[in-house]
């Protein structure tokens, strides 16, 4: 009981450490597992036993017989189901040719390149070599996001790395599952007629059960045939049922079934998809935390000693410094990416949770089947995972500076709120050459912004979606323009550090306009306007007007006129150095002449009549 509680506590502690220090969680999880397992047995324990023994050895252990194998199988099925839920057909279509090539051509180069190299370096059979290659195809968002979170990059680079990780996760898992299943049905003996028939059965039952039960579950959820409070547990039990049922009809088809089920549900019309994703994500965190400590602890020191050879370093170097760049440069040929951007994408390719988890599962299964060379699968994949995560976590920022993709200044603008006035202002700034991103929880506002050609994200301001989005690394201005004072204040309090490098501004409330101190007013979008004034000005004249200003006296006069009228909102000052919010411009020591002042609302000539 103490060991089981210890695994959960250590796992969650490792997740917290990963969050706190912005590193991939898999790193502390595997290190803790190795510490309490093989390292403790070899160097720390007086009786030579592991501090945590995953499998019952006659005197101690958590799981008797094949119980650990069953637990890992079920846990991986849930993790892969969640991965399938995140894979959208529309995303594959919209991510552009570079990412499409990376997850197709790039994956093929990695698969065949790593398979051939592994075969000749370690003298392993072709089946085991290609299984290893299939496992290291995947990168995964859970390892890329923490590494890139604090590196300001151009959006193109962040987008490529983010979507490669998201899309290749289930695709890579599917490739690995198919290779493993072919090895299993062939018994490692090659491409026999029986193996092909069994492989066909796996494809048939895996896809059939996954597709059928996905539609059945979607029907049950959409028709509200189960109460809301049972929604998540019914979904979980369905996933486990599909996995077990598929395994009964065709051995080793369960993982394929749950990946297909996840993909079908993720691309279907499921009313509670986001809620289901949140639940599965929380469950996956717990399972991953337990899983990797157990799997790492289950490795024996003899398995690690298999890697104590020059061949390991040679394989790692070829995979990371030859095969990965070859895959990236082939996939980005004739693209708009520059040479330094291709070099950085080549450098960043950490392998993640799915690779390590499936490797442990498949390695133990193949060892039981007596497949020659199966003992290499788990340690080799763990070596690639740990090596790439450590390499990228420690060098990505430095390498970004070396090749010149590190942004010295973050100039993109993040708008909290995508109402009509906010979209008008965002379009104006976009025409001035600024990158502008709007976020809102209102689906209609986001759709309207997207239709206008603006970059818009449906985001819950109180969730973690915002800080986890590496595509926002180049944001340096935060502007909150919602109709809620609470949301505006929360946005500045919570996200100024992450997104307000050059300034954070919000709309004031009507009370604040009258009572706010000068210090508080420095964070106001405009010193005298609340959301009602902004809407009134938009209704009066939904366009932004520019006025040329020659002298400082003219600047003071025009700004005074605009400030007195409730139906005008002064917005920006533009000079030869750039464009500024008026509160921002007032702070800097710049001459107030030869400017362009822009405002929203009633025209000046109409006010002077």
N, C-alpha and C positions, 0 to 999 in steps of 0.2 A: 504493500500500500504506500509506503514511504517513497519507493522508487517511482511509482506512477504519479504521485503528487509532485515529486521533484521534477519530473519531466515537464509537466504542465507549467509549473512555476518558472523553471529555467527557460522554457520556450517563450513564455510571455515576456519574461525579463529580456531575452535576446531581441524580441520584436521591439520592445521599448528602446533598448540601446541603439538598434538600427535606426529607429525614428529620430532619436535624440541627436545622433551623430551623422545622420543623413547618409547611411551606408546601406547596401542591400541586406535584408534580414537573413538571407541564406548564409552569409559569411559568419556571423556569430553563432548561428544555429549549428552549422557543421563543425565549427571549432569546439563548441561545447560538447557535442556528441563525441568527437575524437578524444577530447580530454577525459570524459567520464567513461569512455570505452577502452580502445586499444592503448592509449597513452597511459591511463591509470593502471591497466593490467601489466604493462611492460615496465613502468618506472615508478609508480606511486603507491601501488597496493602491496602490502607486506606478503599476502598469500598469493599474489599473482592473478587475482580475479578483477574483473571490471567493476567499477562502482555502480554502473547500471548495466545489467545483463539482460538484453532484450529477449533472448530465447532460453527457455528452461534447460539447464545442463545437468540436472540430477540433484543439484543442491540449491541453486537459485536461478531466478529468471522470471520475466513478466509473462511471456507467452509460451504455453506448452505446445510442442509439436509444430504443426503448420499454422498456428493461430496468428503469428506475426505476419506471415504471408497473406492470410485472409484479410487482416486489418489493413495492410499496405494496399492490397488490391481494391478494397472498398474506398479507402481514403483517396487513392489516385483517381478512381472513377468519379468521385465528387469534384476533385480539382479539375479534371479534364472536362467535366460537364460545364463547370463555370467558364472554362476557357472557350468552349464551344458557344456559350451564350453571348460572348463578346464579339464573335466574328460575324460581321454584317456584309452581305453581298454589295450593298450600296457603297460601303466604305472601300471595298476592293476596287469598285468602278471609279471612285472619285479620288483615290489617293495619287493617281498619276502614273505615268509609265515607269518612272524610276523605282518606285516601291513595288509595283507589279513585277518588274524584272527581278528585283532583289529577292522576292519571295518565291519566284519560279526559277529563273536562270541562276540566280545566286545560290539558291538552295540546292539545285542540281550540281553546281560546281563544288560546293561544300561536301555534298553527299559522296560524289564519285571521287573527288580529290582526297578527302580524309580517309575514305575506304581503301583506296589503293595504297596510300602512304602507310596506313596502319598495318595492312597486310604485309608489306615488304619490310617495315622497320621491326615489328614484333613477331613476324612469321606466324600470324594468326590466320585461321581459315577465312575464306571470303565472306561467309555468312556473318561471323562475329565482327569482322572488320567493318562491314557495311551496316550492321546494327549499331556499332559505336558511332559511325558517321551519321546515321539517321538521328541519333540522340543528341549530337552536338550541333545540329542545324539550328535549333531554337535559341533565341536570345531571351526575349521575355520582358514585358514592361516593368515587372517587379524589381528587376535589377538595373535596368537602364535609367528609370526615373530618378532614383536617389543619387545616382552618379552625376546626372546632367542637371539636377535641380538648381544648383548654384553656379552654373556656367552660362553666362550670357552669350547666346549664339543667335545667328540669323534664323528666322523662322523656317526656312527651307531645310536646314540641317536638322533642327529639332524635329520637324515633321517627319522626315525620312526615318530617323532613328526610332521615334515613337511608334509610327505605324508599322514599321518592320517588326518591332517587338510584339505588338498586339496581334498582327495578322499571322506571323510565322509561328507563334506559340501553338495553336491547335493544329496548324498544317504540319509542323515538324513532329508533333506528337502522333499525328495520324500516320505519317511516313514510318516512324519508329515502330508503331503498333503493327503496321502491315509487314514490315521486314521481320519483326519478331515472330509474328504468326506464321510467316512462310517457313522460318527456321523450325518452329515448333512442329508444324505438320509434316515437315520433311525429315524431322529428327536429325537435322544437320547433314543429311546424306545427299542433298542436292535437289535438282528440279525434276522430281519423279512425277509420274502420272497421278499417283495417290496424293502427293503433296499438292499438286495443282487443284485436284478435286476438293480436298479439305480447305484449301485456301479460298476456293470459290464459295464453299459453304459459309466460311467466316464472313466473307463480304456480303453474301446474301442475307444471312440472319442478322448480322450486325447492323446493316443499313435498314433492313426491314423493320426490326424491332425498334430501332432508334426513331425512324420516320413515323411509324404507326403510333407509338406511345407518346411522341411529342405532340401530334395532332390531338390525341385523346386527352392529354393533360391540358392543352390549350383550350379545348372545348369545355372541360370541367371547370377551369378557372374563369373563362369568359362568361359562362352561363351561371356562375356563382352557385355551383352545386355543392361546394364546401364552404363553410363559414370562413370569414376573413382570418380569424385567429388560428385556423388550422391550415391556412394556405401554404406556408413554408414547410411545415412538417409533412404535409401530403406530397408536396413536390419532392422533398428529400426521399421519402419512402418510395416514390415512383422511380426515381433515379436508381436507387439500390435494387428495386425489383427488376427493372429492365436489365441491369448489369447481370444479376444472378440468373434471370430467365434466359437471357441470350447465351450465357455460359453453359446452361443445361442443354440447349439445342446444338450449339457448336462451341466446343472448348476454345477459349481465348478470343471469343468474339465480343465479350462484354465491354471492353474499353472502346472498341469501334462504335458499339451501339450508343454509349453515353455521349461520345463526341458528336455523333450524328444527331442525337436527340437535342443536345445543346444548340447546335447550329440551326436546326429547324425551328426550335422555339425562339431563338434570338432573332431570326429573320421573319417570324410570323407576327400576327396581330394579337399580341398578348397584353391584356390590360394592365397587369401588375408586374411587368417585366423588371422595372427598376427596383421595386421592392424585393423581388425574387433575387436579383443580382446582389443587393446589399446583404441579404441573409446568407447567400452562398459565399459571398466574400468573407463575411465574419467567420463562417464555419471553416472556410478554407484556411484562414489565418490560424485558427486553433489546430486544425489537422496538420498543416505544414509545420507548425511549431513542434508538435509531438513527433511527427514523421521523421524530420531530419535529425533530431537528436537520437531517435531510435535507430535509424538507418546508419548514421555515422558511428554510433556506439556498437553496432553489430559487426562493423568491419574489424577484422583481426589484424594484429601487427604484421602477420605473414602476408596479408593482402597488400598492406602498405609497402612492404619490402619488395614486392614485385615491381614497384615504381622506382626503386633505388638503383637506377641505371641511366646511362647516357641516352638510351633510347627514348626515355620519357621526355627529357629536355628537347631532344630532336623533334619528337612528335608535336610537342607544345609549340615550338618555334615555327614549324612548318604550317601548322593549323592557323596560328595567330598572325604570323608575319608574311606568309606567302598565299595560303588558300583564301583567307578572309579578304586581303586586298585584291586578289585576282577576281573573286566573286563580285566585289564592289565596283571595281573598274570596268568589268564586263557589263554589269547591270546599268552603269551610268554612262556608258559610251554614247556620245552625241547628245548628252543631256545639257541642261543649262548650268549644272554644277561646275564650279571652278576646280582646278587641280588641288588647291589646299583644302577645299571642302570634301573632296573625294578621299583625300588622305586622312582627314579626321574621322569620317564615317568608317573607313577601313580600320582605324585604330580602335574604335569603340564597338566591341562585339561581345559583351559579357554573356556567358551562358547562365541559365537560371534554374528555377525550382522544378519545372517540368522535366528538364533533362536529368537532373540528379534523382528525382523521385522515380521516374520510369526506369532509369538505369538500375537502381537497387532492386526494383520489382523483377525486371527481366533477368538480371544477373542471377538472382536466387532461383528463379524458375528454371533457367537453363542449366544451372549447376545440378539441380535435382534430376534433370533429364540426362545428365552426363555428357552434355555438349562440350567438346574440347575447346579450351580457351575461354570458357564462360567466366572463369575467375578474374579475368582482366577487365570485364565490362564495368563493374561498379567503381573500382579504384581509378581506372583511366578517365571515366566521365567526371568523377569527383575532382580529379586533378585538373581537368580542363575548366570546370566550374570555378573552383577556388582560385586557380591561376589567373583566369581572365577577369574575375571580379576584383581580385587584389590589384592586378595590373591597371585596370581602368579606373578603379576608385582612387588610386594614388597618383596616376599620371594624366588623367583626361584633361584636367584644368591646365596643367603645364604644357601638354601637347597642343591644346587649343591655342595657347599664346605663341608657341613655337611656329605653328603653321599659319598663324594670322587669321584664325576664325573667331577668336575671342573678341567680343564687342567691347570697345573701350568706353562707349557711352550707350546707355539704354534709353532710346528716344520714343519707343512705341507708347501709345496712350490707351489705357483701359478705362472704359466707361461702365460704371455700375448703373444699369437702367437703360432700356432701349425704347423709351417712349417716343412720340413724334418729335418733340424738340431735340431730344438726345440724338436721334437718327439724323436730323437736319444738321446739327453741329458736327456730328461724326463725318457726314458726307463732305462738309466744307473742309475739314481738316485732311480728309483723304485726298481731296483735290489739290491740297497744298503739299502733297507728297509724304504725309505722315501715315504710319501704320496705326490703324485704329481698331480696337476690339471692343465689342459691346457684349455685356452679359446681362441676363435677366432670367427670372423664373417664369415669366409670362411667355408661353409658347407662341402666341399670336404676334407679339412684339418681335420675337426672334425670327419668325418666319418672314415678317415684313422687312426686317433688316437684311436678311439673306437675299430676298427678292430684289432689294435695292443694290445688291452687290457688296454689302458690308460684311465684314467678318463678325459673326455673332455666335455666341454659345449659350445654350440653355443650362444655367447653373444655379444651384441652391447656394446662396451666399453663406449659409450657415454650415455647409458641408466642407469636405476636404478636396473637392474636385478642382478648386481654383489653384491652390498651392501645389498640387500634384501635376499640374499641366505644364510640361517642359516647353511647350510652344509659346509660353508667355515669358520666357526668360529675358527677352529684350524689352520688356515693359519698364518704363521709367517714370510715367505719370499716371496717377490714379485720380479719377473724377467721378464722384457719386452724384447722380442726378435723378434719383428715384423720388416718388411722391411721399416716401416714408422717412421722417427724420431719424427714426430708430435704425433703419437699414443704412442710411447714409453715414451715421455716426459709427455704426458697427463696422462698416466697410473700411473707414479710415483707421479705426482703432486696431482692426485685425490684420489689415493688408498693406498699411503704409510702408512697413519695413520691407516687405517683399516686392511691392510694385511702385512705391513712391520715392524712388531714388532722387528724382529732381523736384518732386512736389506732389502733395496730396490735397485735393480740394473737394468740397461738398457744398450742396445747397444749404443755406441756413433756414431755420424756421422763422416764422413771423415774430416770435418773441425774441429770438436771438438777434435779429436785425436791430431791434430797439435797445437791447440790454447787453449785447456781447462786448467784451473788452477788445482792445486793439489787437492783442495777441491772438484771440480766437478768430477775429476777422481775417487774419492772414491765411486761414485755411478755407475761407469761403470762396465758392466759385465766382460769385460777384458780391460786393459788399452790401447791396441793398435789395437783393431779390431772393424770394423763396420759390417753391415749386408752382404756386398759384400765379405769381408774376411771370414766370417762365412760360406757363401755358397761355396766359392772357396775351403776352407778346407774340407767341406763335400763332394764335387765332387771329390777331390783328393783321399780321403780315408774315406768312410762313416762308420767309426767305431771309438770308443773311446779307446785309447791306454793308458796303465798304465806303469809307470816307477818307480822302487824302488830307493829311495834316502837315502844314509847312512849319509852323512855329509852336513853341511851348505854350504861348498864350492861347492859341487856337485849340491846342490839345485840352487845356484846362476848361475852356468855354464849352467845347463840344461834349466832353465827358460830363460836365455839370448838367447840361441840357438833357442828356440821356439818363442820368441818374435821377433826375426829378420826375421823370415820366414813368408811371407804373406799367405802361405798355411798350417799353423798350428795355432791352437787356444788353448792356455793353459786354462784349465777349473777348476779343483778342486785339493785340497790337502786333503789327508786322513791320519790321525794319530790315536793314541789309543783313543783320545777323541771324534772323529767323522770326518765328512767330511765338508770341507769349500770351498767356492769360493775363488780364489786366492786373490782378493782385500780384502775380509773379513779376510783371514788368515794373510795378511800383517799387519792388524790393531792390531792383538792380540799379546801379549808377549809370544810366544811359541817358543821353540827351533826348528830350521830349520833342523832337522835331524831325521832319522828313519821314513821317510814319504813315501807315494805313491802319485806321481803326475800323473794326467790324462790329456790327451789332445786330440784334434780332428784334423785329417788331416795327412799330410805327415809324414812317420815314421822317427824317429831320425837317424837311421842308414843310411837311404837313403839320408838324408841331409848332413851327414858327409862324404859321398863318393866323 
